[in-house]
């Protein structure tokens, strides 16, 4: 007997209805970008795990672009974006020095 969530009421005012429309649109866009971010990071991690230096550096450059976009739009905090880029760069650099 799980308790059901209370049903949300539709906003009465036109401004409230518009806000709901905007929120669903923005939520979809943010979810898409968050997914793109996770995929980019995962691809770099996979390339590092396989030991492919050239592919890892190429994917890291693309991931940097995605991470910067997300930080600029305010989906993730700029410090989180910088931290993630730094960690990825360290992995790619370690891979490059291990190969040399």
Buried (B, 14 or more C-beta within 10 A) or exposed (E): EEEEEEEEEEEEEEEEEEEEEEEEEEEEEBEEBEEBBEEBBEBBBEBBEEEBBEBBBBBBEEBBEBBBBBBEEEBBEEEEBBEBBEEBBEBBEEBEEEEE
